[in-house]
Amino acid sequence: MNDLQMLRAALAPEEPSQDVVDRSRHRLQNRISGGRVSRRRTGWLIAGAGLTAAAAAVAIAVMPAAPVDGPPVRTVSGQEILLAAATAAERSPEGSGTYWHVKVTGVDGAAAPGGYEYWIKPDGQSWTRGAKTGGRVSPIGAPSATPFSLGAVDLTLEQLRALPADPDALKAWIAEALERSDARTSAGSFTASDREQAGFQSLISLVSTLPATPEVRATAFRLIAGYPGVQNLGTVPGGHGLLLPEGERLVVDPATGRVNGTSVFITMDGAAYVVANPDGARINAEWTDILPA
């Protein structure tokens, strides 16, 4: 049984045993008859046996069951959701298109601060649309040789798609790239802690905003799942809410392997943007052939 099948099994309600059905039917009949079986109502109960059985089935679903009625419901962990998403991502087809399109909006559908939406061609040409462009699609300067930002590391599309899918190799590649980078914070050059945080945010970028291969996306999901403290926040619009170790939040659909919400994303210039709303922001990233006018 793979990760996705395990998650489906955990989320699917189990069928009640015959013993549970019989006892629930008996409780329902007692409630209908006021706690006693009346001889004058025997004919009604026999004539309506099919209805009573159907009502009992409904009662099983809506009435709180005593602990002895069945096994406890197992809570699905955040790690299991990420591992199921990894399996789905690995099986997803390769996308294709003329432009890589990323759009971030508020949870209410409004544009994110600054109107974060952009299109990138493989040759480095890029466009954006938002408040600064008056709602129009506008080109962003000259084409960039490295238009894709993996945290503090800028890459070409070829470099991005050549990232290793082996977990240890991917972690090592990101760590070495950050070590060689000239990334800085307002306090100066990256510290070891800064590089560790940037490495984790790089994994978030690989599953949310970058056109990585399905294998690399799956590996990034599994690496995130390996961090301690990942929590399942329950079902939310777009999938399952997850709380990550440093307080970041993701909305992951384990059936499709897509990230549909995030509280942090890497902008085109490599800066980490933290969404003020604690619910994060909606995010959509995919290949498209359409560049709006």
Summary of the structure (lengths in Angstrom):
residues: 293
radius of gyration: 25.8
end to end distance: 47.5
largest distance: 89.5
contacts: 856
relative contact order: 0.15
helix: 39%
strand: 22%
